[in-house]
């Protein structure tokens, strides 16, 4: 489907953007959707060097809007697409409380399990410590590669366990009990939470080909040990907003803003002769 010099969904175009595949439930039926949340290059232009708001505008103007126009004219038939393409919505940081406590979660057809605080600057490749990904403590999770393995030793009974790997490490990061249900995910990427001092299977990550890095896994473990609750997060954001408001009030007023416009010119006072 042609749009802006590309066919959509176009693998070259989409490979220059950052996206995730989700499965929404619509009328009880699974609907795959491709959410674009950032873009690095467009038509060879390094838009990743622009700030985040410009990149969002690029996604909307160059990918989403042209597709919508083609749908209106019948050049794109949504029913024949393997998945839909959408831009992932972003909100101002002040909307955090409404997103977590309001009706937003009931308005989307997939699970909302946390917030990602995205910097406004240029795109930064690799791990970016300026991005904060927050989840409720009970949903903190790690994406592992699972390997079902038989372990044992001299004088010990052989046991089948699930070894959990991260990054490119040859040694397992952790292990979990290999249930009958778990065995079908051998050598797959699975998402696990931590409860009662053990890792618990949550779901398969069919959208991922690699597990989390060791650094990410360790960061998640730290957040599990020292959790940031929703109340702590919102209290911190409220303090930041109050500090920003106080800082704005301390700024000296613009002297030009206090100037009144010049009065209209007076008519000359001619003396009566």
C-alpha positions in Angstrom: 0.0 0.0 0.0 1.7 3.1 -1.3 2.2 6.2 0.9 4.9 8.9 0.9 7.1 6.9 -1.5 6.7 3.6 0.4 4.4 0.7 0.6 2.7 0.3 3.9 3.3 -1.8 5.9 6.7 -1.5 4.4 9.6 -3.4 6.0 12.2 -0.8 5.1 10.1 2.1 6.4 9.1 0.3 9.6 12.6 -0.9 10.3 13.7 2.8 10.5 11.1 3.3 13.2 10.7 1.9 16.6 7.6 -0.1 17.3 5.9 -2.9 19.1 3.3 -5.4 18.2 0.3 -5.8 20.5 -2.8 -7.9 20.4 -5.9 -6.0 21.1 -9.3 -7.6 21.9 -12.1 -6.2 19.7 -15.5 -7.8 20.2 -13.7 -10.7 21.7 -11.5 -11.2 18.7 -7.7 -10.8 18.7 -6.5 -7.9 16.5 -2.8 -7.4 15.9 -1.7 -3.8 15.9 1.7 -2.3 15.2 2.3 0.7 17.4 5.0 3.1 16.3 6.5 5.1 19.2 9.7 6.6 17.7 11.5 7.1 14.4 15.2 7.3 13.6 15.3 7.8 9.8 12.7 8.8 7.2 13.5 8.8 3.5 17.2 8.8 4.4 16.8 11.9 6.7 18.3 11.4 10.2 15.2 12.6 12.1 16.5 10.9 15.2 18.7 14.0 15.6 15.5 16.1 16.1 13.8 16.4 19.4 11.0 14.0 20.3 8.1 16.3 19.5 9.4 16.7 15.9 9.8 12.9 15.6 6.2 12.3 16.7 5.1 14.9 14.2 7.1 13.0 11.5 5.3 9.8 12.4 1.9 11.4 12.2 2.5 13.5 9.0 4.6 11.0 7.0 3.2 7.6 8.0 -0.1 7.8 9.7 -1.9 10.6 7.9 -0.9 9.4 4.3 -2.3 5.9 5.2 -5.5 7.4 6.4 -5.9 9.4 3.2 -5.3 6.2 1.1 -7.9 4.4 3.1 -10.5 7.2 2.4 -9.8 6.9 -1.3 -9.9 3.1 -1.3 -6.2 2.6 -2.2 -5.7 0.8 1.1 -8.1 -2.0 2.2 -7.7 -2.4 5.9 -9.4 -5.8 5.8 -6.5 -7.2 3.7 -3.7 -6.0 6.0 -2.0 -8.5 8.2 -2.0 -5.9 11.0 -2.9 -2.3 11.5 -0.4 0.5 11.9 -0.9 3.2 14.5 1.2 5.8 16.3 1.5 5.2 20.0 -0.1 8.1 21.9 2.0 10.2 24.3 0.9 12.5 27.0 2.3 15.4 29.0 3.9 14.3 32.2 1.2 16.1 34.2 -1.3 13.6 32.9 0.4 10.7 34.8 -2.2 10.7 37.6 -5.1 10.5 35.2 -3.4 7.8 33.3 -3.0 5.7 36.4 -6.1 6.5 38.3 -8.6 7.7 35.7 -10.7 6.0 33.0 -7.8 5.8 30.5 -7.2 2.1 31.1 -10.8 1.3 30.2 -10.5 3.1 26.9 -7.8 1.0 25.5 -8.3 -2.6 24.4 -5.0 -4.0 25.7 -3.4 -4.2 29.1 -1.8 -1.0 30.5 0.9 -2.2 32.9 2.9 0.9 33.6 4.3 4.2 32.3 7.4 5.1 30.3 8.8 8.6 30.8 10.3 9.6 27.5 13.0 12.4 27.3 12.2 15.3 24.8 15.8 15.4 23.4 17.4 13.6 20.5 17.2 9.8 20.0 19.9 8.0 22.0 20.9 4.6 20.7 21.4 1.7 23.0 20.5 1.7 26.7 19.3 5.2 27.7 19.4 5.9 31.4 17.3 9.0 30.8 14.2 6.9 30.1 12.2 5.8 33.2 10.1 2.7 32.7 7.8 2.4 35.7 5.6 -0.5 36.6 3.7 -1.4 39.8 6.0 -3.5 42.0 3.9 -6.7 41.4 4.4 -6.3 37.7 8.1 -5.8 37.6 9.4 -8.4 35.2 12.3 -9.7 33.2 12.3 -11.2 29.7 14.4 -14.4 29.8 15.3 -17.0 27.3 14.1 -20.3 28.7 16.0 -23.5 28.3 14.4 -26.7 29.7 17.3 -28.8 31.0 17.9 -31.9 33.1 20.2 -31.4 35.9 21.7 -33.7 38.5 24.8 -35.0 40.0 26.5 -38.1 41.5 24.1 -39.5 44.1 21.4 -37.1 43.2 18.1 -37.6 41.3 17.9 -36.1 37.9 15.5 -33.1 37.8 14.1 -31.1 34.9 14.3 -27.4 35.5 13.9 -24.2 33.5 17.1 -22.3 33.2 16.7 -18.5 32.6 19.2 -16.7 30.5 19.8 -13.0 29.8 21.9 -11.2 27.2 24.6 -13.2 25.6 25.6 -14.9 28.9 26.3 -18.7 28.7 25.6 -19.1 32.4 21.9 -19.0 33.6 20.8 -15.9 35.4 18.3 -17.9 37.5 16.1 -21.0 37.3 12.5 -21.9 37.8 10.4 -25.1 38.2 9.7 -26.8 34.9 6.0 -27.5 34.9 4.2 -29.4 32.0 2.8 -26.1 30.8 6.2 -24.4 30.8 7.9 -27.1 28.6 6.2 -25.8 25.5 8.2 -22.6 25.8 11.6 -24.2 25.6 14.1 -21.9 23.9 11.5 -19.1 23.7 11.5 -15.7 25.2 9.3 -15.6 28.3 8.4 -12.8 30.7 8.6 -13.6 34.4 7.8 -11.7 37.6 9.3 -12.5 41.0 7.1 -13.6 43.8 7.6 -15.7 47.0 11.3 -15.8 46.3 11.0 -17.4 42.9 10.5 -16.4 39.3 6.9 -16.9 38.0 6.0 -17.4 34.3 3.7 -14.5 33.0 3.5 -15.0 29.2 5.6 -15.7 26.1 7.1 -12.7 24.4 6.5 -13.8 20.8 7.3 -10.2 19.7 10.9 -10.5 21.0 13.8 -12.5 19.6 16.3 -11.7 22.4 16.1 -11.6 26.2 16.8 -8.6 28.3 20.4 -7.6 28.9 22.2 -8.5 32.1 22.1 -4.8 33.1 18.4 -4.5 32.6 17.7 -7.7 34.5 19.8 -6.5 37.5 18.0 -3.1 37.4 14.7 -4.9 37.6 15.9 -7.0 40.5 16.9 -3.8 42.3 13.4 -2.3 41.7 11.9 -5.5 43.1 14.1 -5.2 46.2 13.5 -1.4 46.5 10.1 -0.9 44.9 8.7 2.5 43.8 5.0 2.4 44.5 2.3 4.4 42.6 2.0 6.6 45.6 5.7 7.4 45.7 5.8 8.1 42.0 2.8 10.4 42.0 4.1 12.3 45.1 7.4 12.8 43.4 5.8 14.1 40.3 3.6 16.5 42.3 6.7 17.9 44.1 8.4 18.4 40.7 5.4 20.3 39.4 5.3 22.5 42.5 9.0 23.2 42.2 8.6 24.1 38.5 5.7 26.5 39.3 7.7 28.1 42.1 10.7 28.5 39.9 8.6 30.2 37.2 7.2 32.7 39.8 10.7 33.6 40.9 11.7 34.7 37.4 11.9 38.4 36.9 9.1 39.7 34.7 9.9 40.8 31.2 10.2 44.6 31.4 8.8 44.9 27.8 5.7 43.1 28.9 4.9 45.9 31.3 5.1 48.6 28.7 1.9 50.2 27.6 1.3 50.9 23.9 2.1 54.4 22.9 -0.8 56.8 23.1 -2.4 57.9 19.8 -0.9 61.1 18.3 -2.6 64.2 19.5 -4.2 66.6 17.1 -2.3 69.9 16.9 -3.7 72.7 19.0 -4.0 75.5 16.6 -4.5 78.9 18.2 -7.5 80.9 17.1 -6.3 83.9 15.2 
